[in-house]
Amino acid sequence: MDEQVIRELEERLKKAMLTSDVDALDALLADDLSFVDATGKVWTKADDLNGHRYGMQRIEKLDVEEQSVRVYGGFAVTVTRVALSGTFAGAPFAGSLRYTRTWGDIGGAWKIVAAQCCLAPF
């Protein structure tokens, strides 16, 4: 696996998040995903998919401002800064976040196995 493939997967993830494409997200997320959001809450894959499926979260803008990718054999780590906006539980939000994602080769398919985000300074 090389850096370009991971960057392409990150782009697929971005598009799936913007369109709430649950099928695409399902293919990109490991079944045992652990995602820690900016408040410290831990989300499972089902939590994330249901947030998109039922309209709990809607991302209207997601601009990648910077991204680094490191590949280590069967896993890769991305660190991405984004500017995003949308709604969560009907309330608008906007800000700059930094995501760290760990991608793993699971049975020949690259999937996100762990992720965390935090507020990034402007």
N, CA, C and O atoms as a GROMACS GRO file, in nm:
protein
  488
    1MET      N    1   0.085  -0.118   0.000
    1MET     CA    2   0.000   0.000   0.000
    1MET      C    3   0.089   0.123   0.000
    1MET      O    4   0.195   0.125   0.063
    2ASP      N    5   0.044   0.226  -0.072
    2ASP     CA    6   0.124   0.348  -0.074
    2ASP      C    7   0.039   0.468  -0.033
    2ASP      O    8  -0.082   0.459  -0.019
    3GLU      N    9   0.107   0.579  -0.015
    3GLU     CA   10   0.044   0.701   0.033
    3GLU      C   11  -0.070   0.747  -0.058
    3GLU      O   12  -0.174   0.792  -0.008
    4GLN      N   13  -0.053   0.735  -0.189
    4GLN     CA   14  -0.156   0.784  -0.282
    4GLN      C   15  -0.288   0.708  -0.265
    4GLN      O   16  -0.395   0.768  -0.274
    5VAL      N   17  -0.280   0.579  -0.242
    5VAL     CA   18  -0.403   0.499  -0.222
    5VAL      C   19  -0.476   0.547  -0.097
    5VAL      O   20  -0.599   0.558  -0.098
    6ILE      N   21  -0.403   0.574   0.010
    6ILE     CA   22  -0.466   0.623   0.132
    6ILE      C   23  -0.529   0.761   0.108
    6ILE      O   24  -0.639   0.788   0.156
    7ARG      N   25  -0.460   0.847   0.034
    7ARG     CA   26  -0.518   0.978   0.002
    7ARG      C   27  -0.648   0.963  -0.078
    7ARG      O   28  -0.743   1.039  -0.057
    8GLU      N   29  -0.651   0.867  -0.169
    8GLU     CA   30  -0.774   0.842  -0.246
    8GLU      C   31  -0.886   0.791  -0.154
    8GLU      O   32  -1.002   0.830  -0.171
    9LEU      N   33  -0.853   0.706  -0.059
    9LEU     CA   34  -0.953   0.658   0.037
    9LEU      C   35  -1.004   0.774   0.123
    9LEU      O   36  -1.123   0.782   0.151
   10GLU      N   37  -0.914   0.862   0.164
   10GLU     CA   38  -0.955   0.980   0.242
   10GLU      C   39  -1.050   1.068   0.160
   10GLU      O   40  -1.146   1.124   0.214
   11GLU      N   41  -1.026   1.080   0.032
   11GLU     CA   42  -1.115   1.159  -0.055
   11GLU      C   43  -1.252   1.091  -0.066
   11GLU      O   44  -1.354   1.158  -0.063
   12ARG      N   45  -1.254   0.957  -0.079
   12ARG     CA   46  -1.382   0.884  -0.080
   12ARG      C   47  -1.457   0.906   0.050
   12ARG      O   48  -1.579   0.923   0.050
   13LEU      N   49  -1.384   0.904   0.161
   13LEU     CA   50  -1.445   0.928   0.292
   13LEU      C   51  -1.507   1.068   0.297
   13LEU      O   52  -1.620   1.084   0.342
   14LYS      N   53  -1.434   1.167   0.252
   14LYS     CA   54  -1.484   1.305   0.250
   14LYS      C   55  -1.614   1.314   0.172
   14LYS      O   56  -1.712   1.371   0.220
   15LYS      N   57  -1.616   1.257   0.053
   15LYS     CA   58  -1.738   1.262  -0.030
   15LYS      C   59  -1.854   1.189   0.038
   15LYS      O   60  -1.968   1.236   0.033
   16ALA      N   61  -1.825   1.076   0.100
   16ALA     CA   62  -1.930   1.000   0.170
   16ALA      C   63  -1.985   1.078   0.288
   16ALA      O   64  -2.106   1.075   0.314
   17MET      N   65  -1.898   1.148   0.360
   17MET     CA   66  -1.944   1.229   0.473
   17MET      C   67  -2.032   1.345   0.426
   17MET      O   68  -2.134   1.376   0.488
   18LEU      N   69  -1.993   1.408   0.316
   18LEU     CA   70  -2.069   1.523   0.265
   18LEU      C   71  -2.206   1.484   0.213
   18LEU      O   72  -2.301   1.562   0.222
   19THR      N   73  -2.217   1.364   0.160
   19THR     CA   74  -2.344   1.319   0.101
   19THR      C   75  -2.421   1.224   0.192
   19THR      O   76  -2.528   1.174   0.155
   20SER      N   77  -2.366   1.198   0.312
   20SER     CA   78  -2.425   1.099   0.403
   20SER      C   79  -2.450   0.966   0.332
   20SER      O   80  -2.555   0.904   0.347
   21ASP      N   81  -2.350   0.923   0.253
   21ASP     CA   82  -2.357   0.798   0.178
   21ASP      C   83  -2.324   0.683   0.274
   21ASP      O   84  -2.208   0.648   0.293
   22VAL      N   85  -2.427   0.627   0.334
   22VAL     CA   86  -2.411   0.524   0.436
   22VAL      C   87  -2.343   0.399   0.379
   22VAL      O   88  -2.263   0.336   0.448
   23ASP      N   89  -2.374   0.363   0.256
   23ASP     CA   90  -2.311   0.244   0.195
   23ASP      C   91  -2.161   0.264   0.179
   23ASP      O   92  -2.082   0.175   0.210
   24ALA      N   93  -2.121   0.381   0.132
   24ALA     CA   94  -1.977   0.410   0.116
   24ALA      C   95  -1.909   0.415   0.252
   24ALA      O   96  -1.799   0.362   0.268
   25LEU      N   97  -1.974   0.478   0.350
   25LEU     CA   98  -1.916   0.483   0.485
   25LEU      C   99  -1.903   0.343   0.543
   25LEU      O  100  -1.802   0.311   0.607
   26ASP      N  101  -2.003   0.260   0.522
   26ASP     CA  102  -2.001   0.123   0.571
   26ASP      C  103  -1.880   0.048   0.517
   26ASP      O  104  -1.817  -0.031   0.588
   27ALA      N  105  -1.847   0.071   0.389
   27ALA     CA  106  -1.734   0.004   0.326
   27ALA      C  107  -1.600   0.057   0.378
   27ALA      O  108  -1.500  -0.016   0.376
   28LEU      N  109  -1.596   0.181   0.425
   28LEU     CA  110  -1.470   0.243   0.467
   28LEU      C  111  -1.441   0.228   0.616
   28LEU      O  112  -1.327   0.245   0.659
   29LEU      N  113  -1.542   0.196   0.695
   29LEU     CA  114  -1.526   0.187   0.840
   29LEU      C  115  -1.518   0.042   0.885
   29LEU      O  116  -1.598  -0.042   0.843
   30ALA      N  117  -1.422   0.012   0.971
   30ALA     CA  118  -1.412  -0.123   1.028
   30ALA      C  119  -1.531  -0.149   1.118
   30ALA      O  120  -1.584  -0.057   1.181
   31ASP      N  121  -1.573  -0.273   1.126
   31ASP     CA  122  -1.689  -0.308   1.208
   31ASP      C  123  -1.668  -0.274   1.355
   31ASP      O  124  -1.764  -0.241   1.424
   32ASP      N  125  -1.544  -0.281   1.402
   32ASP     CA  126  -1.516  -0.251   1.543
   32ASP      C  127  -1.454  -0.112   1.562
   32ASP      O  128  -1.377  -0.090   1.655
   33LEU      N  129  -1.488  -0.020   1.473
   33LEU     CA  130  -1.437   0.117   1.478
   33LEU      C  131  -1.458   0.180   1.615
   33LEU      O  132  -1.563   0.161   1.678
   34SER      N  133  -1.358   0.255   1.661
   34SER     CA  134  -1.372   0.343   1.777
   34SER      C  135  -1.337   0.483   1.729
   34SER      O  136  -1.226   0.507   1.683
   35PHE      N  137  -1.433   0.575   1.741
   35PHE     CA  138  -1.411   0.714   1.701
   35PHE      C  139  -1.439   0.803   1.822
   35PHE      O  140  -1.549   0.801   1.878
   36VAL      N  141  -1.338   0.881   1.862
   36VAL     CA  142  -1.352   0.973   1.973
   36VAL      C  143  -1.373   1.112   1.915
   36VAL      O  144  -1.286   1.164   1.845
   37ASP      N  145  -1.490   1.173   1.943
   37ASP     CA  146  -1.518   1.304   1.887
   37ASP      C  147  -1.456   1.415   1.972
   37ASP      O  148  -1.390   1.388   2.072
   38ALA      N  149  -1.476   1.538   1.931
   38ALA     CA  150  -1.412   1.653   1.995
   38ALA      C  151  -1.460   1.675   2.139
   38ALA      O  152  -1.395   1.748   2.214
   39THR      N  153  -1.572   1.613   2.178
   39THR     CA  154  -1.620   1.626   2.315
   39THR      C  155  -1.572   1.512   2.404
   39THR      O  156  -1.593   1.514   2.525
   40GLY      N  157  -1.505   1.413   2.344
   40GLY     CA  158  -1.458   1.297   2.419
   40GLY      C  159  -1.551   1.178   2.412
   40GLY      O  160  -1.520   1.072   2.467
   41LYS      N  161  -1.665   1.193   2.345
   41LYS     CA  162  -1.760   1.082   2.331
   41LYS      C  163  -1.703   0.979   2.235
   41LYS      O  164  -1.646   1.014   2.132
   42VAL      N  165  -1.719   0.851   2.268
   42VAL     CA  166  -1.674   0.743   2.182
   42VAL      C  167  -1.792   0.695   2.097
   42VAL      O  168  -1.898   0.659   2.150
   43TRP      N  169  -1.772   0.695   1.966
   43TRP     CA  170  -1.872   0.650   1.870
   43TRP      C  171  -1.830   0.515   1.812
   43TRP      O  172  -1.712   0.490   1.790
   44THR      N  173  -1.930   0.430   1.789
   44THR     CA  174  -1.906   0.304   1.718
   44THR      C  175  -1.939   0.325   1.571
   44THR      O  176  -1.987   0.431   1.531
   45LYS      N  177  -1.913   0.224   1.492
   45LYS     CA  178  -1.950   0.230   1.351
   45LYS      C  179  -2.101   0.250   1.338
   45LYS      O  180  -2.145   0.332   1.258
   46ALA      N  181  -2.178   0.176   1.414
   46ALA     CA  182  -2.324   0.188   1.407
   46ALA      C  183  -2.369   0.330   1.444
   46ALA      O  184  -2.459   0.384   1.379
   47ASP      N  185  -2.308   0.389   1.546
   47ASP     CA  186  -2.342   0.527   1.584
   47ASP      C  187  -2.318   0.622   1.466
   47ASP      O  188  -2.403   0.704   1.433
   48ASP      N  189  -2.201   0.609   1.405
   48ASP     CA  190  -2.166   0.698   1.295
   48ASP      C  191  -2.261   0.680   1.176
   48ASP      O  192  -2.312   0.777   1.121
   49LEU      N  193  -2.284   0.556   1.138
   49LEU     CA  194  -2.374   0.529   1.024
   49LEU      C  195  -2.514   0.579   1.053
   49LEU      O  196  -2.577   0.640   0.967
   50ASN      N  197  -2.564   0.555   1.173
   50ASN     CA  198  -2.700   0.600   1.207
   50ASN      C  199  -2.710   0.752   1.212
   50ASN      O  200  -2.814   0.808   1.178
   51GLY      N  201  -2.604   0.819   1.254
   51GLY     CA  202  -2.604   0.965   1.252
   51GLY      C  203  -2.627   1.020   1.112
   51GLY      O  204  -2.698   1.118   1.094
   52HIS      N  205  -2.567   0.955   1.014
   52HIS     CA  206  -2.588   0.995   0.874
   52HIS      C  207  -2.722   0.943   0.822
   52HIS      O  208  -2.795   1.016   0.754
   53ARG      N  209  -2.753   0.819   0.852
   53ARG     CA  210  -2.875   0.756   0.800
   53ARG      C  211  -3.001   0.831   0.842
   53ARG      O  212  -3.093   0.848   0.762
   54TYR      N  213  -3.006   0.877   0.967
   54TYR     CA  214  -3.127   0.940   1.020
   54TYR      C  215  -3.119   1.091   1.030
   54TYR      O  216  -3.206   1.154   1.090
   55GLY      N  217  -3.015   1.151   0.971
   55GLY     CA  218  -3.006   1.296   0.965
   55GLY      C  219  -2.964   1.365   1.092
   55GLY      O  220  -2.980   1.487   1.105
   56MET      N  221  -2.911   1.290   1.189
   56MET     CA  222  -2.864   1.352   1.313
   56MET      C  223  -2.749   1.448   1.285
   56MET      O  224  -2.738   1.554   1.347
   57GLN      N  225  -2.663   1.408   1.191
   57GLN     CA  226  -2.552   1.496   1.152
   57GLN      C  227  -2.555   1.518   1.002
   57GLN      O  228  -2.569   1.423   0.924
   58ARG      N  229  -2.541   1.641   0.963
   58ARG     CA  230  -2.535   1.679   0.822
   58ARG      C  231  -2.413   1.768   0.804
   58ARG      O  232  -2.402   1.873   0.867
   59ILE      N  233  -2.324   1.726   0.718
   59ILE     CA  234  -2.205   1.807   0.690
   59ILE      C  235  -2.228   1.876   0.557
   59ILE      O  236  -2.246   1.812   0.454
   60GLU      N  237  -2.226   2.008   0.561
   60GLU     CA  238  -2.251   2.088   0.440
   60GLU      C  239  -2.123   2.132   0.372
   60GLU      O  240  -2.119   2.148   0.250
   61LYS      N  241  -2.018   2.152   0.452
   61LYS     CA  242  -1.888   2.194   0.398
   61LYS      C  243  -1.780   2.117   0.471
   61LYS      O  244  -1.785   2.103   0.593
   62LEU      N  245  -1.683   2.066   0.396
   62LEU     CA  246  -1.571   1.994   0.455
   62LEU      C  247  -1.450   2.020   0.364
   62LEU      O  248  -1.429   1.950   0.266
   63ASP      N  249  -1.373   2.122   0.398
   63ASP     CA  250  -1.257   2.160   0.319
   63ASP      C  251  -1.131   2.112   0.388
   63ASP      O  252  -1.103   2.150   0.502
   64VAL      N  253  -1.054   2.028   0.319
   64VAL     CA  254  -0.926   1.980   0.373
   64VAL      C  255  -0.824   2.092   0.357
   64VAL      O  256  -0.797   2.139   0.246
   65GLU      N  257  -0.768   2.134   0.470
   65GLU     CA  258  -0.670   2.243   0.470
   65GLU      C  259  -0.527   2.190   0.467
   65GLU      O  260  -0.438   2.253   0.409
   66GLU      N  261  -0.505   2.077   0.529
   66GLU     CA  262  -0.374   2.012   0.525
   66GLU      C  263  -0.392   1.866   0.562
   66GLU      O  264  -0.485   1.829   0.633
   67GLN      N  265  -0.299   1.784   0.514
   67GLN     CA  266  -0.309   1.641   0.544
   67GLN      C  267  -0.172   1.576   0.532
   67GLN      O  268  -0.097   1.602   0.438
   68SER      N  269  -0.140   1.493   0.630
   68SER     CA  270  -0.020   1.410   0.621
   68SER      C  271  -0.062   1.264   0.624
   68SER      O  272  -0.161   1.228   0.688
   69VAL      N  273   0.014   1.182   0.554
   69VAL     CA  274  -0.015   1.039   0.546
   69VAL      C  275   0.115   0.964   0.570
   69VAL      O  276   0.218   0.994   0.508
   70ARG      N  277   0.110   0.865   0.660
   70ARG     CA  278   0.224   0.778   0.684
   70ARG      C  279   0.175   0.633   0.673
   70ARG      O  280   0.077   0.595   0.737
   71VAL      N  281   0.245   0.555   0.593
   71VAL     CA  282   0.207   0.415   0.573
   71VAL      C  283   0.313   0.326   0.636
   71VAL      O  284   0.433   0.346   0.617
   72TYR      N  285   0.266   0.227   0.712
   72TYR     CA  286   0.353   0.133   0.783
   72TYR      C  287   0.307  -0.010   0.753
   72TYR      O  288   0.246  -0.073   0.839
   73GLY      N  289   0.335  -0.060   0.637
   73GLY     CA  290   0.297  -0.197   0.604
   73GLY      C  291   0.146  -0.214   0.602
   73GLY      O  292   0.079  -0.164   0.512
   74GLY      N  293   0.092  -0.284   0.703
   74GLY     CA  294  -0.050  -0.315   0.708
   74GLY      C  295  -0.137  -0.210   0.775
   74GLY      O  296  -0.256  -0.234   0.796
   75PHE      N  297  -0.079  -0.094   0.808
   75PHE     CA  298  -0.163   0.014   0.860
   75PHE      C  299  -0.106   0.148   0.817
   75PHE      O  300   0.010   0.159   0.777
   76ALA      N  301  -0.190   0.250   0.825
   76ALA     CA  302  -0.152   0.386   0.788
   76ALA      C  303  -0.216   0.483   0.885
   76ALA      O  304  -0.322   0.455   0.942
   77VAL      N  305  -0.152   0.597   0.903
   77VAL     CA  306  -0.203   0.702   0.990
   77VAL      C  307  -0.214   0.831   0.909
   77VAL      O  308  -0.120   0.872   0.841
   78THR      N  309  -0.332   0.894   0.917
   78THR     CA  310  -0.350   1.024   0.854
   78THR      C  311  -0.378   1.128   0.962
   78THR      O  312  -0.446   1.100   1.061
   79VAL      N  313  -0.326   1.248   0.942
   79VAL     CA  314  -0.356   1.361   1.028
   79VAL      C  315  -0.404   1.471   0.935
   79VAL      O  316  -0.330   1.518   0.848
   80THR      N  317  -0.529   1.512   0.953
   80THR     CA  318  -0.595   1.602   0.860
   80THR      C  319  -0.658   1.718   0.934
   80THR      O  320  -0.727   1.699   1.034
   81ARG      N  321  -0.634   1.838   0.883
   81ARG     CA  322  -0.703   1.956   0.936
   81ARG      C  323  -0.810   1.995   0.836
   81ARG      O  324  -0.784   2.005   0.716
   82VAL      N  325  -0.931   2.017   0.887
   82VAL     CA  326  -1.044   2.053   0.800
   82VAL      C  327  -1.119   2.173   0.857
   82VAL      O  328  -1.122   2.197   0.978
   83ALA      N  329  -1.179   2.247   0.765
   83ALA     CA  330  -1.279   2.348   0.802
   83ALA      C  331  -1.412   2.286   0.763
   83ALA      O  332  -1.431   2.244   0.649
   84LEU      N  333  -1.505   2.280   0.858
   84LEU     CA  334  -1.632   2.218   0.825
   84LEU      C  335  -1.747   2.293   0.889
   84LEU      O  336  -1.730   2.368   0.986
   85SER      N  337  -1.864   2.270   0.832
   85SER     CA  338  -1.986   2.326   0.888
   85SER      C  339  -2.101   2.234   0.852
   85SER      O  340  -2.091   2.153   0.760
   86GLY      N  341  -2.209   2.248   0.927
   86GLY     CA  342  -2.327   2.166   0.905
   86GLY      C  343  -2.421   2.180   1.022
   86GLY      O  344  -2.426   2.284   1.088
   87THR      N  345  -2.495   2.073   1.048
   87THR     CA  346  -2.584   2.070   1.163
   87THR      C  347  -2.566   1.939   1.239
   87THR      O  348  -2.535   1.836   1.180
   88PHE      N  349  -2.585   1.946   1.370
   88PHE     CA  350  -2.584   1.827   1.453
   88PHE      C  351  -2.705   1.837   1.544
   88PHE      O  352  -2.717   1.932   1.622
   89ALA      N  353  -2.793   1.740   1.535
   89ALA     CA  354  -2.919   1.738   1.611
   89ALA      C  355  -2.996   1.868   1.588
   89ALA      O  356  -3.060   1.922   1.679
   90GLY      N  357  -2.989   1.918   1.465
   90GLY     CA  358  -3.063   2.038   1.427
   90GLY      C  359  -2.993   2.168   1.457
   90GLY      O  360  -3.038   2.274   1.412
   91ALA      N  361  -2.884   2.164   1.534
   91ALA     CA  362  -2.812   2.287   1.569
   91ALA      C  363  -2.695   2.309   1.473
   91ALA      O  364  -2.620   2.215   1.446
   92PRO      N  365  -2.679   2.430   1.422
   92PRO     CA  366  -2.568   2.456   1.331
   92PRO      C  367  -2.433   2.452   1.403
   92PRO      O  368  -2.423   2.485   1.521
   93PHE      N  369  -2.331   2.412   1.331
   93PHE     CA  370  -2.195   2.416   1.384
   93PHE      C  371  -2.101   2.456   1.270
   93PHE      O  372  -2.131   2.436   1.153
   94ALA      N  373  -1.989   2.511   1.306
   94ALA     CA  374  -1.883   2.544   1.211
   94ALA      C  375  -1.754   2.554   1.289
   94ALA      O  376  -1.752   2.599   1.404
   95GLY      N  377  -1.646   2.510   1.228
   95GLY     CA  378  -1.518   2.520   1.296
   95GLY      C  379  -1.408   2.452   1.221
   95GLY      O  380  -1.426   2.403   1.109
   96SER      N  381  -1.294   2.450   1.284
   96SER     CA  382  -1.176   2.386   1.230
   96SER      C  383  -1.142   2.269   1.322
   96SER      O  384  -1.127   2.286   1.443
   97LEU      N  385  -1.130   2.152   1.264
   97LEU     CA  386  -1.099   2.030   1.339
   97LEU      C  387  -0.975   1.964   1.284
   97LEU      O  388  -0.940   1.980   1.167
   98ARG      N  389  -0.909   1.889   1.370
   98ARG     CA  390  -0.798   1.805   1.326
   98ARG      C  391  -0.836   1.660   1.356
   98ARG      O  392  -0.870   1.626   1.470
   99TYR      N  393  -0.831   1.576   1.254
   99TYR     CA  394  -0.863   1.434   1.266
   99TYR      C  395  -0.735   1.352   1.257
   99TYR      O  396  -0.649   1.380   1.174
  100THR      N  397  -0.724   1.253   1.342
  100THR     CA  398  -0.621   1.150   1.329
  100THR      C  399  -0.695   1.020   1.304
  100THR      O  400  -0.779   0.979   1.384
  101ARG      N  401  -0.662   0.955   1.191
  101ARG     CA  402  -0.728   0.829   1.157
  101ARG      C  403  -0.623   0.720   1.138
  101ARG      O  404  -0.516   0.744   1.081
  102THR      N  405  -0.655   0.602   1.186
  102THR     CA  406  -0.572   0.484   1.163
  102THR      C  407  -0.646   0.393   1.068
  102THR      O  408  -0.756   0.347   1.096
  103TRP      N  409  -0.583   0.367   0.954
  103TRP     CA  410  -0.636   0.276   0.853
  103TRP      C  411  -0.565   0.142   0.868
  103TRP      O  412  -0.443   0.138   0.885
  104GLY      N  413  -0.641   0.034   0.860
  104GLY     CA  414  -0.581  -0.099   0.869
  104GLY      C  415  -0.624  -0.185   0.752
  104GLY      O  416  -0.736  -0.172   0.701
  105ASP      N  417  -0.535  -0.273   0.710
  105ASP     CA  418  -0.566  -0.369   0.604
  105ASP      C  419  -0.638  -0.486   0.671
  105ASP      O  420  -0.577  -0.567   0.740
  106ILE      N  421  -0.769  -0.492   0.650
  106ILE     CA  422  -0.852  -0.595   0.711
  106ILE      C  423  -0.902  -0.687   0.600
  106ILE      O  424  -0.991  -0.651   0.524
  107GLY      N  425  -0.844  -0.804   0.593
  107GLY     CA  426  -0.885  -0.902   0.492
  107GLY      C  427  -0.871  -0.851   0.350
  107GLY      O  428  -0.951  -0.886   0.263
  108GLY      N  429  -0.769  -0.770   0.324
  108GLY     CA  430  -0.745  -0.718   0.189
  108GLY      C  431  -0.815  -0.588   0.157
  108GLY      O  432  -0.802  -0.536   0.046
  109ALA      N  433  -0.890  -0.533   0.251
  109ALA     CA  434  -0.958  -0.405   0.230
  109ALA      C  435  -0.911  -0.306   0.336
  109ALA      O  436  -0.904  -0.340   0.454
  110TRP      N  437  -0.879  -0.185   0.294
  110TRP     CA  438  -0.835  -0.081   0.387
  110TRP      C  439  -0.956  -0.015   0.450
  110TRP      O  440  -1.045   0.032   0.379
  111LYS      N  441  -0.958  -0.012   0.584
  111LYS     CA  442  -1.071   0.044   0.658
  111LYS      C  443  -1.018   0.127   0.775
  111LYS      O  444  -0.907   0.104   0.824
  112ILE      N  445  -1.099   0.222   0.818
  112ILE     CA  446  -1.064   0.301   0.936
  112ILE      C  447  -1.095   0.217   1.058
  112ILE      O  448  -1.208   0.174   1.078
  113VAL      N  449  -0.993   0.195   1.142
  113VAL     CA  450  -1.011   0.113   1.262
  113VAL      C  451  -1.022   0.201   1.387
  113VAL      O  452  -1.083   0.160   1.486
  114ALA      N  453  -0.963   0.320   1.382
  114ALA     CA  454  -0.969   0.412   1.494
  114ALA      C  455  -0.955   0.554   1.444
  114ALA      O  456  -0.886   0.579   1.344
  115ALA      N  457  -1.020   0.646   1.513
  115ALA     CA  458  -1.011   0.788   1.474
  115ALA      C  459  -1.038   0.874   1.596
  115ALA      O  460  -1.104   0.833   1.691
  116GLN      N  461  -0.985   0.995   1.589
  116GLN     CA  462  -1.010   1.093   1.694
  116GLN      C  463  -1.005   1.230   1.631
  116GLN      O  464  -0.929   1.254   1.538
  117CYS      N  465  -1.087   1.321   1.682
  117CYS     CA  466  -1.080   1.459   1.634
  117CYS      C  467  -1.077   1.554   1.752
  117CYS      O  468  -1.121   1.521   1.862
  118CYS      N  469  -1.024   1.671   1.726
  118CYS     CA  470  -1.019   1.775   1.828
  118CYS      C  471  -1.033   1.910   1.759
  118CYS      O  472  -1.012   1.922   1.638
  119LEU      N  473  -1.068   2.010   1.836
  119LEU     CA  474  -1.075   2.144   1.782
  119LEU      C  475  -0.935   2.191   1.748
  119LEU      O  476  -0.841   2.168   1.823
  120ALA      N  477  -0.922   2.256   1.633
  120ALA     CA  478  -0.793   2.310   1.592
  120ALA      C  479  -0.797   2.461   1.604
  120ALA      O  480  -0.899   2.524   1.574
  121PRO      N  481  -0.689   2.520   1.649
  121PRO     CA  482  -0.688   2.667   1.660
  121PRO      C  483  -0.698   2.731   1.522
  121PRO      O  484  -0.651   2.676   1.423
  122PHE      N  485  -0.761   2.847   1.518
  122PHE     CA  486  -0.778   2.916   1.390
  122PHE      C  487  -0.653   2.986   1.350
  122PHE      O  488  -0.649   3.050   1.244
   0.00000   0.00000   0.00000
